[in-house]
Amino acid sequence: MTNIKQTLTSVKKVRLSKELKSLVCEFIAEMNLSWELELKDDELENQACLIQLCGSRDEPVLSGRKKKFGFEISIKGRGHILLPDKKYLFSYLTHLFLDCGEETIDDNGCKKIFSLAFEQLRTAYDYFLTQEGRVSSGLNRESYIRNLAKQAVTHVEVNGLAYPMGLETGVKGETYPMFYTYCPALDQFVYSSLNKGLYPNYYLSANLNYLKQNAKWVTEKGLVPGLMCFEPRSVPEEFFSQYPMLRGARVDHPFRSFKPRYNMTITHPAVINHYKEMVRKLLTEVPELGFLTIWTNDSGAGFEHTKSLYVGRNGGAYLVREWKDDAEIARLAGNNALNFLQSLLEAGREINPEFRVVTRLESFYGEHDIIWNGLGDGLDVETASLAAKGWDMPYSHPVYEDSHMLNGGSAHHQGFDKIETDKILESRERGVKSAFYFGMGPEVLFAPLMGIPYPKLVWKRLQTLKEGQVRDLVVYGGTFPPEQVPYFVNYEILRRFQYGHDQDINSVLYSIARKWTKGDSPDELLQAWDEVEQGILNFPNVSGLYNTIGFAWYRLWTRPLVPNIEAIPQNEKDYYEDMMCTTPHNPNNVDLARDVLFDISSFEHCEKALPRIDAEVWKHLDKAILILTEAVERKSDKSGKGGILYDQLIRIKALKNWIMTHRNIAAWITGVHGYIRSTEDSDRKKYRALLDEMIASEISNMEELLLLFDSDISFIALMKNGESPLMYGENIQDQIRTKIALMKKYGKLDPYIDPDYMVKKAGMKI
């Protein structure tokens, strides 16, 4: 008797088509196999994705009978793998070899019917491959893409900038140029006859080469490369000096930017042709490009006259006449956006008939119904919820029903209303794919930490989506570099669920834990994961923004949490403010509850969140840490470095530090705002005592965090050259020490927030 892994290892010859050769070669190299490849295009070209296996004896491969999608093999290693498309082959082979490898094969052989949980797993806003994390320390793009392929991803966005930042220029003190480094627009890779010379050719060439190299690695794994762009994005003012009548909408955020930024008017045929030409050029360079995802109305992009433009409905001269009511403007703006998306689709399908264009609906809250009803074959949507209009999530926290501060697609997003299924089925009849966000790190929760484990929550979310008739997933944020996160159970769960969704999650996790611990302490690892997940589930989000990009933007691990931030002399704050993604008049500089003109948390919410964290989170994280600490200490190598138990111990300790900072932010907001609004001395004393406790807690928290940097475990994403407002740098330890010193020095200041801070700062010379 043998097992699947042994039998696959014993295979000597594999018959396949030329199209699959490089893909199977990749797998052979990955698993160190000695398969001999035999190319037989004439027999296999009409067999979908088929490879035929010949065992240790020189016997003919199976043939002459109809095969079902799946895997079939005899005890002698003779059989076949037949799949509906090559984009599943690399991950399915990995699944057979790694996930099913220990299953026995008896004299009757082994047969597995191919059963997909989801048709498409597409990355979006891939933090490391294409977005701000592409300049992080330790990233190897080729192995990163290989890891995506192993974990069942089928579609990969590939358009990142080769440069650390875009060429967008700005005004002293503004943050807006930072926002052009992610979701780069089409004109950052190619030019058209309309905008030729607007960007340097060397810049476009480097960016295009970055895109093409990513696409090459993606297609070698049988996957589908694609693009994600903010569009229609602003262009340099130089363009409008030549084409003043092609000025479109003002698309910048007036608070974050200090100069107006405009895009081209997409109502004009010349601009539509400009976009179509760029799409054709990109697909001529990479014909395999299969999708273009459009995000909009943020970061210098927006559609003319849509309601969510930061300066209000505005745009070029060709769409809306004066004196139209809101409904008529919404209709015209919505149809104009649809025409733009349709034009991109038509241009792409001239070269790749399978090309698709995807958009989000959140930004179109003023034109939602027009956009939704206008989508058709090839025009798709991605979303956290089809039941929502705008950005508000129609779901509560899974533990705290009174809290709607939920990051869509995260571990806390467990609900799925029937209305979602109804909309999915209705749109499917029109040829529209409705893809749902599914995030398990690094972008949706716990940024910028790497490799936080919560496998059962991942499995439950996948199960909920599948039961809701979801066929297409958007893997928000991508994954982590495998060299830095060698044990990421959340992604193992993704592949296991894709090909084995009918399995028991406890059995799946046990097999993973036993393999990773080499049979030593799998039960303790499983117990630790259970405790971590309960702690995560009980964590009440203090701020959705702080859970993700805001943690680095607002330097929450390096800025001092003192009762009067403004009182710290400027020269002592420069170390973090110089790289803070903020403007000089942003109230977040002095008030952790505010950002630009809105509240990102509230006194009332934080007053509830603070005791909930203390009562329901620490007991679980502390138990997980204790379990793993004792398991590591029992090993002969007391350091335990290099093993799964030590790796998870450090990451869970970092998670505790991360949540503790959120807890202390909640204490800061409660204490400072409570003190300021109090009229009784007894209340002020209560809030002052809370702030004193918070300061001591955060100092201790930072001292514990510093110890983790000596662990040799990469638990946080760091920029490899310096730092930027979007990422911490490798100087973070020095900055944490400075934070501690400033908290000790200024921690006894009276709580104060200048109510006129924003106006006062806005009137100062920069």
RAPEGI-V139269 format. One record per residue. NEAR is the number of other ideal C-beta (glycine too) atoms within 12 Angstrom. D_FIRST is the distance of its C-alpha to the first C-alpha in Angstrom with 2 decimals. Layout:
# RAPEGI-V139269
NEAR & D_FIRST
NEAR & D_FIRST
This chain:
# RAPEGI-V139269
14 & 0.00
26 & 3.80
22 & 7.09
36 & 10.35
29 & 12.24
25 & 10.17
36 & 10.06
40 & 13.75
24 & 14.60
27 & 13.51
42 & 15.81
25 & 18.90
28 & 21.37
38 & 22.50
34 & 25.30
41 & 27.66
29 & 31.36
19 & 33.77
25 & 34.31
40 & 30.80
26 & 30.71
24 & 32.16
39 & 30.09
39 & 26.74
26 & 28.19
32 & 28.87
38 & 25.27
26 & 24.11
19 & 26.67
25 & 25.79
24 & 22.10
12 & 22.79
27 & 20.71
16 & 21.56
32 & 21.63
18 & 24.36
27 & 26.44
26 & 28.01
23 & 30.85
25 & 31.50
17 & 34.15
11 & 35.51
17 & 32.39
29 & 31.20
16 & 34.47
12 & 34.67
27 & 31.09
26 & 31.68
32 & 29.18
38 & 26.49
46 & 24.12
38 & 21.97
43 & 18.84
33 & 18.14
30 & 15.01
21 & 15.14
16 & 16.87
14 & 20.32
19 & 19.76
18 & 21.94
34 & 20.97
28 & 20.99
20 & 24.62
10 & 27.24
10 & 26.34
11 & 27.30
26 & 24.90
19 & 25.11
26 & 25.28
28 & 21.93
39 & 18.52
33 & 16.34
39 & 13.48
29 & 11.25
24 & 7.82
26 & 10.45
36 & 12.25
31 & 15.05
37 & 16.87
39 & 19.70
45 & 21.26
34 & 24.60
36 & 26.94
21 & 30.61
28 & 31.88
38 & 31.01
38 & 32.19
42 & 28.92
43 & 26.64
47 & 26.70
44 & 26.07
42 & 23.41
44 & 21.45
37 & 22.02
42 & 20.88
40 & 17.51
33 & 17.01
31 & 18.59
34 & 18.68
32 & 15.40
24 & 13.40
21 & 11.53
28 & 10.53
18 & 6.92
32 & 6.28
16 & 5.55
11 & 7.71
12 & 10.62
26 & 10.03
34 & 11.79
24 & 15.56
28 & 17.98
17 & 21.67
30 & 23.86
24 & 26.19
31 & 28.82
37 & 30.80
35 & 33.60
26 & 34.70
38 & 36.35
43 & 36.12
44 & 39.24
52 & 40.58
47 & 44.21
39 & 46.44
46 & 43.75
43 & 45.26
48 & 43.86
49 & 43.51
45 & 46.81
41 & 48.91
45 & 50.62
43 & 47.50
41 & 47.21
35 & 49.54
40 & 47.52
28 & 46.56
28 & 43.08
37 & 42.26
21 & 40.25
34 & 40.50
23 & 37.83
27 & 35.08
41 & 36.49
40 & 36.06
33 & 32.52
41 & 31.83
47 & 33.42
43 & 31.19
36 & 27.99
43 & 29.21
47 & 29.75
45 & 33.50
43 & 34.65
49 & 38.38
52 & 39.98
46 & 43.69
49 & 44.75
47 & 48.54
48 & 49.49
35 & 52.59
29 & 52.43
28 & 55.38
30 & 55.26
32 & 57.71
37 & 59.25
27 & 62.74
35 & 64.35
20 & 67.59
27 & 69.08
19 & 71.99
14 & 72.24
26 & 70.75
30 & 68.60
40 & 64.82
35 & 64.33
33 & 63.21
32 & 60.10
37 & 58.88
39 & 58.71
37 & 55.82
44 & 53.21
36 & 52.50
44 & 54.65
47 & 56.62
45 & 56.33
44 & 59.48
43 & 57.82
42 & 55.82
39 & 58.08
29 & 61.70
30 & 63.49
16 & 66.90
26 & 68.31
33 & 67.21
19 & 66.90
17 & 67.96
30 & 67.53
34 & 64.69
16 & 64.53
15 & 62.46
13 & 60.75
26 & 59.59
34 & 58.25
20 & 56.59
24 & 54.73
39 & 53.54
34 & 52.48
24 & 50.53
30 & 48.70
42 & 47.84
29 & 46.76
25 & 44.51
41 & 42.75
37 & 42.45
24 & 41.00
33 & 38.18
44 & 37.58
31 & 37.49
32 & 35.15
45 & 32.57
43 & 33.36
43 & 35.38
37 & 38.93
46 & 41.71
46 & 44.83
51 & 47.96
44 & 49.42
44 & 53.18
40 & 56.10
47 & 58.48
47 & 61.28
41 & 61.82
43 & 65.12
42 & 66.46
31 & 68.93
21 & 72.54
17 & 73.37
32 & 71.94
24 & 74.48
14 & 77.36
18 & 76.58
24 & 75.50
16 & 77.33
18 & 76.98
32 & 73.18
32 & 72.98
44 & 70.62
45 & 69.79
32 & 70.22
46 & 66.66
36 & 66.86
33 & 66.89
23 & 70.57
27 & 69.84
34 & 67.18
31 & 68.88
23 & 72.41
23 & 73.00
25 & 72.43
41 & 69.53
35 & 69.47
46 & 67.10
47 & 68.11
38 & 69.20
45 & 66.40
32 & 68.95
29 & 70.43
18 & 69.02
24 & 69.23
38 & 66.84
30 & 64.38
24 & 64.47
39 & 63.95
44 & 60.71
35 & 59.54
27 & 60.28
42 & 58.23
42 & 55.24
29 & 55.56
30 & 55.80
43 & 52.68
37 & 50.66
21 & 52.15
28 & 50.82
37 & 47.41
23 & 46.96
35 & 43.54
44 & 45.30
39 & 44.29
47 & 46.26
50 & 49.31
43 & 49.58
46 & 53.16
39 & 54.15
40 & 57.87
43 & 60.94
31 & 60.07
40 & 60.11
46 & 62.77
46 & 61.55
46 & 62.79
50 & 63.95
46 & 67.67
42 & 69.41
48 & 66.30
33 & 67.06
36 & 64.71
39 & 66.33
31 & 67.43
24 & 71.07
20 & 71.01
30 & 71.07
30 & 72.42
36 & 71.90
32 & 73.51
19 & 76.51
24 & 74.98
33 & 73.03
28 & 75.11
12 & 78.85
9 & 80.85
8 & 81.25
16 & 77.98
13 & 76.52
18 & 73.11
15 & 71.38
20 & 72.67
30 & 71.70
30 & 68.19
26 & 67.89
30 & 69.10
44 & 66.97
38 & 63.82
29 & 64.36
39 & 65.15
48 & 61.80
31 & 60.01
31 & 61.86
46 & 60.72
42 & 57.05
29 & 57.36
35 & 59.01
42 & 56.15
36 & 53.70
28 & 55.74
32 & 55.99
38 & 52.27
27 & 51.44
19 & 53.75
23 & 51.08
28 & 47.84
15 & 47.94
23 & 45.14
34 & 47.18
39 & 47.80
44 & 50.28
40 & 49.57
46 & 52.09
46 & 52.46
45 & 54.80
31 & 55.85
36 & 58.64
41 & 60.03
25 & 61.03
31 & 64.46
40 & 63.11
32 & 59.85
20 & 60.40
29 & 61.77
43 & 58.81
32 & 56.22
22 & 57.87
29 & 58.31
39 & 54.68
23 & 53.17
22 & 50.54
30 & 49.36
39 & 51.30
42 & 48.88
44 & 49.25
45 & 47.36
46 & 48.25
41 & 47.48
36 & 49.06
38 & 50.60
28 & 52.58
32 & 54.57
25 & 57.71
23 & 58.27
26 & 56.53
18 & 56.60
31 & 53.25
22 & 53.58
30 & 51.07
21 & 51.60
32 & 49.74
28 & 46.90
28 & 48.49
25 & 52.17
13 & 53.41
14 & 56.80
29 & 55.31
24 & 54.80
35 & 54.28
36 & 50.85
39 & 49.09
42 & 47.75
42 & 44.01
40 & 43.47
43 & 41.56
38 & 44.72
43 & 44.81
32 & 42.83
28 & 45.05
33 & 44.98
21 & 47.87
15 & 47.75
20 & 50.41
29 & 47.87
25 & 45.70
18 & 48.85
33 & 49.87
33 & 46.43
19 & 46.41
20 & 50.05
33 & 49.63
25 & 46.53
15 & 48.75
21 & 50.97
17 & 48.15
35 & 48.17
36 & 45.06
42 & 45.62
40 & 43.41
43 & 43.27
41 & 43.31
53 & 40.35
43 & 40.86
49 & 38.67
48 & 40.57
48 & 42.49
44 & 45.44
39 & 45.51
43 & 45.53
47 & 45.84
41 & 47.15
44 & 47.27
45 & 44.49
44 & 41.04
40 & 37.63
49 & 38.72
47 & 35.69
44 & 35.94
43 & 32.57
32 & 33.18
40 & 36.55
44 & 34.98
38 & 32.43
28 & 35.30
45 & 37.52
42 & 34.94
27 & 34.32
30 & 38.10
39 & 38.65
28 & 35.98
17 & 37.43
30 & 40.82
26 & 39.86
38 & 39.77
28 & 37.93
36 & 39.13
42 & 38.91
46 & 41.08
47 & 39.34
42 & 42.61
43 & 42.99
51 & 39.76
43 & 37.52
45 & 38.00
37 & 37.69
30 & 34.20
23 & 35.78
34 & 37.92
40 & 35.59
26 & 32.06
34 & 30.88
40 & 32.21
45 & 30.29
46 & 32.56
46 & 31.34
42 & 27.66
40 & 28.52
43 & 30.18
46 & 27.11
38 & 24.89
41 & 27.57
41 & 28.14
38 & 24.64
32 & 23.67
27 & 27.02
18 & 25.83
27 & 23.78
16 & 25.27
30 & 27.03
18 & 26.41
17 & 22.61
33 & 23.03
36 & 25.38
25 & 23.31
29 & 20.39
34 & 23.10
33 & 24.86
21 & 21.89
24 & 21.04
32 & 24.74
32 & 25.53
15 & 22.49
15 & 21.96
22 & 25.64
29 & 27.98
24 & 26.21
20 & 28.26
32 & 31.46
39 & 30.81
35 & 30.21
27 & 33.37
44 & 35.34
47 & 34.35
29 & 35.42
33 & 38.74
44 & 39.39
41 & 38.83
27 & 41.25
39 & 43.76
44 & 43.44
31 & 43.83
31 & 46.94
45 & 48.49
40 & 51.53
46 & 52.14
43 & 55.44
37 & 55.74
36 & 53.44
32 & 54.91
40 & 54.38
44 & 50.69
36 & 50.20
39 & 52.48
34 & 55.37
38 & 53.85
43 & 54.39
38 & 57.36
43 & 59.39
40 & 58.19
45 & 57.25
43 & 55.70
40 & 58.65
43 & 61.77
42 & 63.66
48 & 63.68
38 & 67.32
39 & 69.72
27 & 71.93
38 & 69.99
32 & 73.04
23 & 74.99
30 & 72.79
14 & 74.80
17 & 73.50
10 & 72.98
22 & 70.62
29 & 68.59
17 & 68.31
28 & 65.10
36 & 63.15
31 & 65.58
24 & 65.73
29 & 62.06
35 & 62.04
37 & 61.45
36 & 64.75
35 & 68.39
31 & 71.33
29 & 72.41
32 & 69.05
32 & 69.44
42 & 65.90
33 & 67.46
40 & 69.13
36 & 67.48
46 & 63.73
33 & 64.10
32 & 65.51
32 & 64.62
28 & 67.19
17 & 68.83
20 & 66.24
23 & 64.71
33 & 61.08
38 & 61.13
24 & 63.81
30 & 65.41
20 & 64.46
29 & 60.77
39 & 60.50
27 & 62.37
28 & 59.60
39 & 56.70
36 & 57.82
20 & 57.43
29 & 54.24
37 & 52.58
27 & 53.88
19 & 52.85
25 & 49.49
36 & 47.87
27 & 48.33
19 & 46.86
31 & 43.48
39 & 43.51
24 & 44.81
25 & 42.06
38 & 39.37
34 & 41.15
23 & 41.40
29 & 37.70
37 & 36.72
24 & 39.57
19 & 38.54
31 & 34.88
34 & 36.02
19 & 38.50
18 & 35.93
24 & 34.08
10 & 35.23
14 & 36.46
13 & 39.10
19 & 39.59
28 & 36.02
18 & 36.69
19 & 33.88
28 & 31.60
40 & 31.00
41 & 32.99
36 & 36.06
38 & 35.85
45 & 35.87
41 & 38.57
42 & 40.93
43 & 40.41
44 & 41.05
37 & 44.11
38 & 45.33
42 & 44.84
40 & 46.99
37 & 49.62
42 & 49.55
44 & 50.00
38 & 52.63
43 & 54.64
45 & 54.44
40 & 55.55
44 & 58.44
43 & 59.41
45 & 59.64
42 & 61.79
48 & 63.93
43 & 64.56
41 & 65.29
44 & 67.47
39 & 69.43
34 & 70.06
35 & 70.69
34 & 73.19
27 & 75.01
20 & 75.40
21 & 76.41
10 & 80.03
12 & 79.84
11 & 79.64
13 & 77.17
20 & 74.73
22 & 75.21
17 & 74.53
19 & 71.30
33 & 70.05
28 & 71.28
21 & 69.28
34 & 66.17
39 & 66.69
27 & 67.19
24 & 63.90
40 & 62.18
34 & 63.53
23 & 62.36
34 & 58.93
40 & 58.52
30 & 59.74
22 & 57.20
35 & 54.51
37 & 55.36
23 & 55.41
25 & 51.88
37 & 50.78
26 & 52.22
19 & 49.98
33 & 46.86
29 & 47.93
14 & 47.35
26 & 43.65
15 & 42.40
34 & 40.59
34 & 41.79
38 & 42.53
43 & 45.40
44 & 46.09
35 & 49.03
31 & 51.05
25 & 50.71
16 & 54.38
20 & 56.83
33 & 56.61
33 & 57.64
35 & 58.74
42 & 55.26
42 & 53.23
42 & 53.67
33 & 53.95
22 & 52.78
24 & 56.16
35 & 55.09
24 & 55.19
19 & 58.84
34 & 59.67
36 & 58.07
23 & 60.22
27 & 63.25
39 & 62.34
31 & 62.27
22 & 65.64
33 & 67.24
36 & 66.01
22 & 67.57
19 & 70.74
28 & 71.28
32 & 69.42
17 & 72.67
27 & 74.29
20 & 75.49
41 & 73.23
23 & 74.64
33 & 73.73
21 & 76.57
16 & 76.93
14 & 78.60
25 & 76.04
27 & 74.90
12 & 78.44
16 & 79.78
24 & 77.10
20 & 77.44
12 & 81.11
14 & 80.54
8 & 80.67
14 & 77.33
